Each structure stands twice: as C-alpha cells, then as structure tokens.
Amino acid sequence: MNKVNIRLMKESDLDNVLLIENESFKDKWSRKHYLYELNENPFSVLYILEKDSLLIGYLVFMITFHSASISKIAIKKEYRKLNYASLLMNQMIKHLLEIHDETIEVVTLEVRVSNIAAINFYKKHHFEIVTTKPQYYQDGEDAYYMIRRLL
C-alpha cells in the first residue's frame, strides 16, 4: 500500500519544491521567495505532500485576520488527477477550522482564466468566481478571484 504523508515544509524540501514549481507555473517563485515565506512571513503556512517518502506536491497559504488566501498549490506532473491536490486542500481546511477555531470565515485565491483544470478543481472544492482581475499576471493574462466561505 502506498504511504501518503502531509507535513509542514522545511528548508530541506526546497530543491524538490522548486522542481515542481518550475513544471507547474509561468510565474515562478524563487528559492529566496520560499525562504522568506518559511522563515520570515508569520502569516504563511506551507505544507508538502509525500507519497512513499517522495515529495510530490505542496500548498502555500496565508492567514490574515478572518481570511486565508491560497498562494500556491501544485502536484508533480505524473501524479496529477489522482486526488493528491484534494488531500492538500482538505489539510488546509482542517488546519483553518481546527487551529484557528472557526475564526477564519473565507478562503480566497486568484487563478488564470485559461487554467480550466484548476478552475474546475477549485469549483469542486466549493470555490466560486466572484470577479475578474484584469491583467493580473506579468504576461497580461486576467485572473479570476475565487472565494470559499467556511462559516
């Protein structure tokens, strides 16, 4: 049986995280950005997902006041569409509801309007498109702003 583990990210995970980052995003975060999120940003929470001790995915979100915002969620290409991203999403929701004792009311995110797979994934997890942010990304592409109410 395959063993799946979700835990908080460590600096030693960054080489593998950056490999997945590079295959997953047009607007990539650097090692320096991840180090900032890990070590200096008190609002960031970073999880990784391991399958049989191999890092295959990660999720980064920030908590401010009564909301959380997803910054990054990615799964290694060959493991996509196998429900691993849902495990990370469920871990984040569990974290928000248990650790923050129902003080977090909403989760938000931005997603490229062309990223149909991600949009469908978020809709499956009860996110709704509330507006479009014109030219949100560096290349000029618009983003959908999506929200999920927790309370």
C-alpha positions as CSV (number, residue, x, y, z in Angstrom):
1,M,0.0,0.0,0.0
2,N,1.2,3.5,-0.8
3,K,2.0,5.7,2.1
4,V,0.9,9.3,1.9
5,N,2.1,11.9,4.4
6,I,1.3,15.6,4.7
7,R,3.6,17.8,6.9
8,L,4.9,21.3,7.2
9,M,7.5,22.3,4.6
10,K,11.2,22.5,5.7
11,E,14.1,24.2,4.0
12,S,15.5,20.8,3.1
13,D,12.4,20.3,0.9
14,L,13.1,23.3,-1.4
15,D,15.1,21.6,-4.1
16,N,12.1,19.2,-4.8
17,V,9.5,22.0,-4.3
18,L,11.4,24.2,-6.9
19,L,11.4,21.3,-9.4
20,I,7.6,21.1,-9.1
21,E,7.3,24.9,-9.2
22,N,9.2,25.0,-12.5
23,E,7.0,22.5,-14.2
24,S,3.8,24.0,-12.8
25,F,3.8,27.8,-13.1
26,K,4.5,30.6,-15.5
27,D,5.1,33.0,-12.6
28,K,7.6,31.0,-10.6
29,W,8.7,31.7,-7.0
30,S,12.4,31.7,-6.4
31,R,14.3,29.8,-3.6
32,K,14.6,33.3,-1.9
33,H,10.9,33.8,-2.0
34,Y,10.2,30.4,-0.4
35,L,12.9,31.1,2.2
36,Y,11.1,34.3,3.1
37,E,7.7,32.5,3.4
38,L,9.2,29.7,5.5
39,N,11.4,31.8,7.8
40,E,10.2,35.4,7.9
41,N,6.5,35.6,7.0
42,P,4.5,34.9,10.2
43,F,1.2,34.6,8.2
44,S,2.4,31.9,5.8
45,V,1.7,28.2,6.2
46,L,3.5,25.8,3.9
47,Y,2.6,22.1,3.6
48,I,4.1,19.4,1.5
49,L,2.7,16.0,0.4
50,E,4.9,12.9,0.3
51,K,4.0,9.6,-1.4
52,D,6.3,6.8,-0.4
53,S,8.7,9.4,1.0
54,L,8.8,11.2,-2.3
55,L,7.8,14.9,-2.3
56,I,5.0,15.1,-4.9
57,G,3.1,18.3,-4.0
58,Y,2.8,21.4,-1.9
59,L,0.4,24.1,-0.8
60,V,1.2,27.6,0.4
61,F,-1.5,29.8,2.0
62,M,-1.5,32.9,4.2
63,I,-3.8,33.7,7.1
64,T,-4.7,37.3,7.8
65,F,-7.4,38.4,10.2
66,H,-10.6,36.4,9.2
67,S,-9.5,35.0,5.9
68,A,-6.9,32.8,4.3
69,S,-5.5,33.1,0.8
70,I,-4.0,30.3,-1.3
71,S,-0.7,31.4,-2.8
72,K,0.4,28.1,-4.4
73,I,-0.8,24.6,-4.9
74,A,1.0,22.2,-7.1
75,I,1.4,18.5,-7.7
76,K,4.2,16.8,-9.7
77,K,3.0,16.3,-13.2
78,E,2.9,12.5,-13.2
79,Y,0.8,12.5,-10.1
80,R,-1.9,14.9,-11.2
81,K,-5.6,14.0,-11.4
82,L,-5.1,11.3,-8.7
83,N,-6.7,13.3,-5.9
84,Y,-3.5,14.4,-4.2
85,A,-4.3,18.1,-4.6
86,S,-7.6,17.4,-2.8
87,L,-5.6,15.9,0.1
88,L,-3.7,19.1,0.4
89,M,-6.8,21.2,0.2
90,N,-8.5,19.1,2.9
91,Q,-5.4,19.5,5.1
92,M,-5.6,23.3,4.7
93,I,-9.4,23.4,5.6
94,K,-8.7,21.1,8.6
95,H,-5.9,23.5,9.7
96,L,-8.1,26.5,9.4
97,L,-11.1,25.0,11.2
98,E,-9.1,23.3,14.0
99,I,-6.2,25.5,14.7
100,H,-8.0,28.8,14.2
101,D,-11.1,27.7,16.0
102,E,-13.6,28.9,13.4
103,T,-12.2,32.4,13.2
104,I,-11.4,32.1,9.5
105,E,-14.5,32.9,7.5
106,V,-13.3,32.6,3.9
107,V,-10.5,31.3,1.7
108,T,-9.6,33.2,-1.4
109,L,-7.3,32.7,-4.4
110,E,-6.5,34.0,-7.9
111,V,-6.3,31.7,-10.9
112,R,-5.5,32.3,-14.5
113,V,-8.7,32.5,-16.6
114,S,-7.1,30.0,-19.0
115,N,-6.4,27.4,-16.3
116,I,-9.6,25.4,-16.8
117,A,-8.3,22.3,-14.9
118,A,-7.5,24.5,-11.8
119,I,-10.8,26.4,-12.0
120,N,-12.7,23.1,-12.1
121,F,-10.7,21.8,-9.2
122,Y,-11.5,24.9,-7.1
123,K,-15.2,24.7,-8.0
124,K,-15.2,21.0,-6.9
125,H,-13.9,22.3,-3.5
126,H,-16.7,24.9,-3.2
127,F,-14.9,28.0,-4.5
128,E,-16.9,30.4,-6.6
129,I,-15.7,33.0,-9.1
130,V,-16.6,36.5,-7.7
131,T,-14.8,38.8,-10.1
132,T,-12.1,39.0,-12.8
133,K,-8.9,40.9,-12.1
134,P,-7.8,42.4,-15.5
135,Q,-4.1,41.8,-16.5
136,Y,-3.3,40.3,-13.1
137,Y,-0.4,38.3,-14.2
138,Q,3.0,39.5,-15.5
139,D,2.2,38.4,-19.0
140,G,-1.1,40.4,-19.0
141,E,-3.5,37.5,-18.5
142,D,-6.6,38.1,-16.4
143,A,-7.2,36.2,-13.2
144,Y,-10.4,35.0,-11.6
145,Y,-10.8,35.9,-8.0
146,M,-12.4,32.9,-6.3
147,I,-13.8,32.6,-2.8
148,R,-14.9,29.8,-0.5
149,R,-16.9,30.5,2.6
150,L,-16.0,28.4,5.6
151,L,-18.6,29.7,8.1
